[in-house]
């Protein structure tokens, strides 16, 4: 009888898949290198931040920073893969469906493979600064306890990321539960922004006693308990350290058990839905309203198709709902807390365009039909941008109205909408050429947040660069608005629309020319590699 494969087999398989994904692809190699540099920056910066209380010999600051920072890292592992970077599915559980592997073997192997990546290494190095702080405050025994804590914390981060994404991807197979699951996740993801604003407001008010109390409470939860073990030993409460370690280990075991319950369903794929016919209830309401009003041309047909896909396709819909909640929560929360949302307006406008960063990757090999039909690049680009704008522009109007009403400045609504449209147009102008030049394939997975191997963080970093670029290019308009003052209230809307439309025309023209020249290369880039 053949013995089951060990953990090392899964680790070697993942590393080989990553290496094969980089072979002969200079663009992917470059993005992977950028991901390595970004991960190194995060690791060094995190280490320095967590080591500061030890260098300053400040136990009170350590008691605040370590549990809150550790909880932020765990939440980052939960939300960032879903909202921004995606989940690396180089070892998709569905690929093992036909192999005679026990569930325990598969869980251990996939879990170990998830630990062998840039995010895990960067997280471990960053939290190693906590070990130095514990060593300076409590000596070698505190350092050993903290070392065990950060290792347990890393296991918790990976477990929460894999279990939640697996369970959510499984729930999305049922069309009835897709909307509810996407909205629930989007609400949780959008809570990151308000939470950050609450933290900043608390820091400005310098109410450190309240912050310390919150940190103490978090230190007894799975989010912060593994990161305060060394501090308890340094404070002479060594008996508490095993309790906090047990809290974290119990959370890891519970998450792994939850993952194992959803793993078999995740391995079934989408075969169960293959025979289901689309009904009128599955059509996008906006599609039903615009279908008869669109021109009977190639452009109108493509817009209608894209509008329908944005409503029905799992990855697109999850992206759209996540942005919708973030776009509403971030400026509204900033308006309530500070009363000055202008700095967030252009950020939201640029963020709106990021959903198109890999628009051709949504199609995959199906994009061959457009190439065969000879769709001109300008028609292709404009139709996709128009379909996305049909969903996005009404949301930007809602953001401008909410910001104006909550700030008690309803007369600012047109000018605010002008800034939003300007930033959205600039974002489209930057992201459309990137979507043609740096397209990549999505894995054949039921997980709507999955990304193929070969540098998921680097691909997310590229989209982040587009976001920063859109903010920078839109910043002159923001400065003009501040300088002109009341005059901007009258000219803000037309100037913003003109600014954004000009940026869109430039970017869409460049993207269309690239698409006409690189159609076959684009198809090869978005076709999943088997």
Secondary structure, 3 states (H helix, E strand, C coil): CCCCCCHHHHHHHHHHHHHHHHCCCHHHHHHHHHHHHHHHHHHHHHHHHHHHHHHHCCHHHHHHHHHHHHHHHHHHHHHHHHHHHCEECCCCHHHHCCCCCCHHHHHHHHHHHHHCCHHHHHHHHHHHHHHHHHHHHHCHHHHHHHHHHHHHHHHHHHHHHHHHHHHHHHHCCCHHHHHHHHHHHHHHHHHHHHHHHHHHHHHHHCCHHHHHHHHHHHCCCCCCHHHCHHHHHHCCCHHHHHHHHHHHHHHHHHHHHHHHHHHHHHCCCCHHHCCCCCCHHHCCHHHHHHCCCCCCCHHHHHHHHHHHHHHHCHHHHHHHHHHHHHHHHHHHHHHHHHCCCHHHHHHHHHHHHHHHCCHHHHHHHHHHHHHHHCCCHHHHHHHHHHHHHHHHHHHHHHHHHHHHHHCCCHHHHHHHHHHHHHHHHHHHHHHHHHHHHCCCCCCCCCCCCEECCCCHHHHHHHHHHHHHHHHHHHHHHHHHHHHHCHHHHHHHHHHHHHHHHHHHHHHHHHHHHHHHHCHHHHHHHHCCCC
